[in-house]
């Protein structure tokens, strides 16, 4: 019995302790403080953070439902973020369609007109969103600027080295005969201008030399002749015989040697007409040749051509005479200066590229025929606005750049672009110089902007329309709206 009473006493004490603890937690001052801390301080419009109310309800401007101030996307101090900058116009919060260029009172509602600033969210175009600094850091938002200025556009193409077609020389004779001795006996050999190539025996050449020697003797005999005109005839005969030897490609030195020796040359030496490399050889000892026989093909490679393939988008920048830089993909990376000498009139239908011919010096034989090289073109451009290429969000139907409007507000701006210049894109319409733009994190910002625009459209909110232009000018006002002071 005593044990039962003791247990009952212990139970009553435990129940009293638990009840007292619960009462203190529920009705005590600590509980009241926590409840007060979690109570929302107020409400604001997600589309107009500057509108603040102590009670929940709908926004009088756009009709959207008000949200608590502690919303992470709209902090509690959103209403305290006073807009600044240039005043665009004055508006009535209760009648947002009423606008005036002067402060005053709306006679229809009796409400005071409030200024709408340049960076006021109410004046920003549809799709403008606010991204807090914390969220910007999470999604990796980076900013850049719109730059304007002149510069140089450099682009690269691939070229192929070919021989200069104006520096070819084919070695042939103008008479028939037989090759006696060959001095240059393999293709690829480097020869100098005037270097012996081969010796040739030709009966026709031998007969022409003998005629020339007879003409010399005849002139000596007729020098003292009393016959009128005999001296003149002998001189004409000698000139004709000498001219024939010249037409057979005998050099002046060879003709003088025949004159001095007084006897014909049995074997005539053929010399190289230029300095260069023997690209083809068709001369062998004891070979019978005719005027149609091509004995050698010699090419001067001190200058070469580079045929570069330029894409259609860059073909309009190429001009005859413009400089080009040629570099090899291996070796020391030395660059060789060249100049555009010809542009082919048609585009290659297979590669869709334009052939551009570049003339370049070939020091130390670094450029060899059929070798591939890199060709860099530099084009001076006039002043223009450009942005980093990653700043432009191209969906195919439109191109969008996100502009920083301050206080975390980011505006989607539709732009028109020009050509791409390296890692930047030319902007022809939609932006102004020195504007701050987003260059990283565009896709996530675009997704949130489109969601917000859709929500605003469902609420019937014409928040700046769909225009891509910033609200930088006072909208057209009705005549009755200008009378307010």
Secondary structure, DSSP 8 states (H G I E B T S, - for coil): -HHHHHHHHHHHHHHHHHHHHHHHHHHSHHHHHHHHHHS---EE-SS-TT-EESS--B-TTT--B-EETT-TTS-GGGTT----S-EEEEEETTEEEEEESS--B-TTT--B-EEEETT-GGGS-TT-EE--HHHHHHHT-EEEE-EEEEEEEEEEEEEEEEE-GGGEEEE--SS-EEEEEES--STT-EE-TT-EEEEEE-HHHHHHHHHHHHHHHHHHHHTT--STTHHHHHHHHHHHHHHHHHHTT--HHHHHHHHHHTS--SEEEEE-SSSEEEEEE---TT-EE-TT---EEEE--SEEEEEEEEEHHHHTT--TT-EEEEE-SSTT--EEEEEEEEEEEEE-TTT-EEEEEEEEE-GGG-S-TT-EEEEEEEEEEEEEEEEEGGG-EE-SS-EEEEEEEETTEEEEEE-EEEEEETTEEEEEES--TT-EEEEE-HHHHHHHHHHHHHHHHHTT--SSTT--S-S-S-----GGGGG--
